[in-house]
Amino acid sequence: MTTPHAVDVLAAIPSPPQGVWYVGPFALRAYALCIIAGIVVAIVWGDRRWVARGGDEGTVLDIAIWAVPFGLVGGRLYHVLTDWPTYFGEGGDPVDALKIWQGGLGIWGAVALGGVGAWIGCRRRGIPLPAFGDAIAPGILLAQAIGRFGNWFNQELYGRETTVPWGLEIYERRTETGQVGPGLVDGVSTGEVYAVVHPTFLYEALWSVLVVIALVVIDRRFRIGHGRLFALYVAGYCFGRFWIELMRTDHANEIFGIRVNSFTSAIVFVAAIAYVVLARKGREDPATLRSRRGGTDDPETGGSDRTGPDETPTATVAAGDDAARTTDTPRESDTPTSERKDDAT
């Protein structure tokens, strides 16, 4: 026969005892490690998807160099702006607004400003931003799911108290200075349960994985492009985030008693669905995804120096090799209609 205490333990998900480990003077933070792991997954998978669509290998990493820093700054700005009393209100410390390692990245700001960075990177490479967004959309959402586990280590972004079997145990934590509280990121668990709550971080992570699977299936079945898959990612995430946000109990600014992030989710959801409906149908011609600047492209002309089996090298044409031009390069009129590509797909 089990004791009531044992039942309580078996009926709840434990939180990690700590989220920060020190190696000499260096702090290894689970929150940062989860974000880094998510970024790596998004870049690797996104690059594979981009190449499969006809783009150049390595493009996603090149653009990530612009998008990731912009996204981190945007995510922090959104968090600070929507929770400004914590940093600039009574008892707040404005310097804490810079302490990104303590948690606090707003996905809306990360996507918005990260999109600006991606636009800059795409402009430099000479490739269409909407197509790039479609390639990386599933990877970005999977990265968000991975990043949410950083909130688990920090004991943050949880919901109201509950008695469900999958409830999350939040512990009191103690820092080296003797401070005790459940929200101390640098603290270590005392073993005392502060509350058993809904693990909203887990709800969001699981929902994100389901949307990732849906995106992959939709993309394979319907071959959509022109930014519409990215818009579906945004809409799918917003739909789940709206309801999950209503379950959270951590401090947040509200409008008419509803959390700001719920309003943002609803507005962005409507905008994303409108884009899916109104945007151009079909998928981009793979030829338009090849980089026209940087990499192996000619920095002076912006054209590529690559040649393929169907391309006639510039030097050969310049030398006046009319025979090669006439014999090896078929005219469009010589190609059977049934063998020509339909660019509308």
Disulfide bonds with the S-S distance in Angstrom:
none
